[in-house]
Amino acid sequence: MSVKTVATKPYLDQAPGTSGLRKKVPHFQQPNYVENFVQSIFDSLEGFAGKTLVVGGDGRYFNRETIQTVVKMAAANGFGRLVVGKGGILSTPAASALIRSLGAFGGLILSASHNPGGPDGDFGIKYNIGNGGPAPEKITNAIFARTRTIDAYRIVEAPDVDLDKLGQTRLGAMTVEIVDPVADYRKLMERLFDFAAIRAMFANGFTMRFDAMSAVTGPYAKAILEGALGAAPGTVINGEPLPDFGGHHPDPNLVHAKHLYDLAMSADAPDICAASDGDGDRNLVIGRGMFVTPSDSLAMIAANAHLAPGYAKGISGVARSMPTSAAADRVAAKMGVSAYETPTGWKFFGNLLDADLVTICGEESAGTGSNHVREKDGLWAVLMWLNIVAARKQSVADIVRAHWASYGRNYYSRHDYEEVDAAGANALMGSLRERLPTLKGRRFGALTVAEADDFAYHDPVDGSDSARQGVRLIFADGARIVYRLSGTGTAGATLRVYIERYEPDASKQEIETQTALADLVALSRSIVGIEQHTGRAEPSVIT
Ligand code: G16
């Protein structure tokens, strides 16, 4: 088998964002675009000769082609073993689990998460390290630096590998192993959750609807919910992964999964409705008549995790990304465990989990997870809720209300201004940053700014620092407005505005969220001149 060294020229736009490199498919299809990025990853790593690499993706358009390229490049670069999910499929949490259980050197996950797929849709490549988590900034910065100077890549000349046939083949000195993408993950879930109790609940008539959004979670959800747990056939809808996700936007939020919300609020609502995104790491949980915000879900999971066998000993701490509501902090304080606030991006949780400073992590962007892997995990969050409902023998709505009554409620909403002009969005953030020193102490109607800063994070484990992670306006009553630009968009810029207010009074905890936050929402627009800078008077998505 001959190894070819192919000359190439750098692309200057291969900067990994919040979660790997994400671009439109035609952008990735440019000559050598994938090869340059993959070689830059390999060039930034040390000591992988003869070791194992895990590869898989969410099945989106261009997944299979990219896997073939990765297989041949991994062989040419000296990996000893490549483990690929059958059909090129691995959900992001299942890839993380596999990296960990195999003791692999690392993994490549091919996904653009919740973004649409298809020939004109989005694609992405992300490198995960040996702990199963996304590479930290030190590595992603090195990869980016390498992409800017790369002049050659290595690849073997060989026929394509059959991705649909389980078993082992050889490619030069490297073994290629095609594995069942679900088996390992299902065993892990069986260890963490009380499958017998959940199975008994389904047997007693508990009903559920799980929308896999024609994305990667279908095979996992069918095997676990309908298979191992005995949920009624048809519980999982849109359960076949499709390269274009059936033309849908596989983002389980209240816009793209509105049908699920409507069902949950209807007279025929199942006991629980749930969904996961393109690559299976995000979750949506709606009880009959009760939507659980991701921030609340994190807090409620932290408060109840001990009900699941895998967490029976209790949790060591909780971490949330800065824009996520402070609901989880209140749980941690009551339990006497630590609470950490990190920048947006799951990669920041890895060190805290490895050092056992925290057990449970979550983000407002529909991500929740634990130390079982180093990614957020959509199906895990759903199984955790099923376990909690089975153990407490209460509905989701009753559990949520009881939580608010004892901890108070953090009203919370995110307003996204998607695909706005990047120059306008940058100017907005720039002028807000300049004005920060003048905002502290200023009054806006009944609201007084108590603190105004640009969030910076000092990692307590490796000592690294990350600055400019989002602007926070904190008001005297504890309410908060946060501004940051998304690091996952593939066109223009997306301005995210996060709005939060704490309400301890149980008699005021049933107000519609946008109404409860109306004054803060209005201020969030006027104080930075969103319309002047972006031309948008209203957000495109409210979650
Ligand atoms: C990724 C990251 C998350 C982040 C989310 C949104 O999720 O893993 O940590 O919260 O993007 O990031 P941004 O606000 O920068 O767009 P995913 O599901 O897209 O991999």
Residues whose N, C-alpha, C, O or C-beta is under 5 A from the ligand:
A	BS01	G16	T18 S19 S113 H114 T344 G345 W346 E363 S365 L485 S486 G487 T488 G489
